[in-house]
Amino acid sequence: MSNSRLVARACLSLSALAAVDLRPEEAEKWVNDAEHATVQSNESPVFTGSLSGLSGHELQDQLARSAVVLEASVAMERARHSARAGRWSAARLALDTAADAARKVEAWSLYLELLRLDAAIARQRGDPRSAVQALGNAIELAQRLSIPKMVALLSSECVLALADNEQWQEAFTLQSNEPEALLMAQPAIHAGRLDAFAVLSLHAGDFVAAERAVSESRRIKLAAGDRLGALRSSLLLAEARRRSGDLQATVEVIAAIEDDLAKCGRADIVLTAQLISLQVRRQGLVEPLSWRDEALGAVSLADEAGSISQQITARDLVSTAFQLTLEIADARRWADEAVELADAQPLLRWRARTRCRLSTTLLAANEPQMALAQANEAMQLSEQADDTVARARSLSAASLALVELGRLDEAQLASGQAVADALAVQQSSLASEAALTQAESFLRMQRLREALHAFQQAEAYALRAGSTAMQTRAMRGAAAALIAAGDGQRAREILSRAEAISNGEHARLCIVDLARIETFAAQPSQALTRLDSLDDQQLSPLVTGELTLVRAQALTILGKSKQALSEARKAVEVLRPLGGRSLGAALYTQGQLEVACGDPAAAGERLAEALTLTGRLGLAEQHRVRETLEKLEAKANSA
């Protein structure tokens, strides 16, 4: 081999190493050097056989062929590098150059690898339809060349591409074509089929089958010395456990491979683990401030080394974190970015799911009508994609918006269907969310028995999903239903249990709820003492608003009207950006206290605002607010 050709091949290897280590500028430099060395080379390459028996013409042909193959190899590496940098057009151009060169000299083995790379890049950029087409062409070529091992490998890869493209029936059909026993004995083929089976099982909601398949795949890869492959299998196992709702088991899988992740040198694998961990924390409703910065870091890593779907997931996580910390403008900006990314891709399920996130963000921004429009659009997309999970999320998002719009019967129907869809695919966490919305609609309609039952169902689903925070929300809801039904004692028992199992914001909200029960049970001093226990803690706006409202109500019972009015005004100020039932209660409390403190005009303004809000939300409290306002107006007219 000539020095130039040796340099070219060495440069290709160095480029690959630099790309893996996320040194894109260095990787590009080595590709450029490889291209330069290829142009400069006019000498013969290494052949597996001897050149001594070749005629001059044959030798010339072989030299020319080898030069073209090397040119194609350099273009192939250029395509890999461009794809890693997200330069899809450049990757496409390099692939076309390499493919033309490989076809020109009938280097079919290289051409097969180019088709596989074409499919991998297509999947990464969010175009699984092109991936399916490339792999279909590769399978046909491998069959013509009589390479059964390659056919089997390509078939498993095609199953994954079909799953990406939401062609589930075709994926299941292809997966059912079992290779010969001799081929199945080969580790790469057996593990590939197990991985494909695991992905299909996840879609079907059969998490036990998915876990068995991926565990066996990991064992096979380890036995074959494929440590990176085994690491990917571990991450697929973690994802299966996360989707099943077993959050603790998911954390344990990630913890068990921490050392391997640190040593693997693969940013894409590290990113996958990071996204799974972040989703676990979101699913478990862990304090968002503890993981928001990590989510922002995941966006940067995803943009640098991740697929389009990972870039969307990272933005969705950041949006969620900002929404949970009530930084709604930032939450909406990241949700909009995710929608924009998804809309540029052909996958309908991503368009649906990003719109669900945007819908909940708009709801947090007190834009229920816009939120409903996004949820409805998401529902249509999920129907087209035949994606039950996306449809359940869409229905749940729609039901939340309908509750805020006061369309409670519609909300109850939508949330009920969301629960059914979530259970059909064994998504316990999603079922819990939907059941909570259903329970809230029953509560607002004063159908207290049905509300209590729905909250208890939500608690059961949350327990199955391993989400303590969701369980706490359900228990707080059940307590609210019991209070409305006049059973304060049972409500207190449930809240005490909820406080004991929760932490962070959810535990603080339980404390506020217990203080509210004590206030209405004519124990205001005890309630104030309980609230004082939170004074030295960092509180979110939601907890601050709820706490201040209950303090105002307790001070009112104690006859300290001026202090109570000051607290009520503060509660309205804090809760106004959040909207909802608590704001209505704060406005009503402030209105009553304005009367007591001698300012009927201000009282009328607050009560009118409370009446508008409770009417829009369909709250039963609107009747009490209207009655109080009418009495105030009658008194003013008679004066």
Helices and strands as residue ranges (DSSP letters): H 3-20, H 24-40, H 56-84, H 88-104, H 108-124, H 128-144, H 148-164, H 168-175, H 181-184, H 187-204, H 207-223, H 227-244, H 247-256, H 258-264, H 267-283, G 288-290, H 292-305, H 308-324, H 328-343, H 348-364, H 368-385, H 388-404, H 408-424, H 428-444, H 448-465, H 468-484, H 488-501, H 504-520, H 524-532, H 541-557, H 561-575, H 580-596, H 600-617, H 622-638
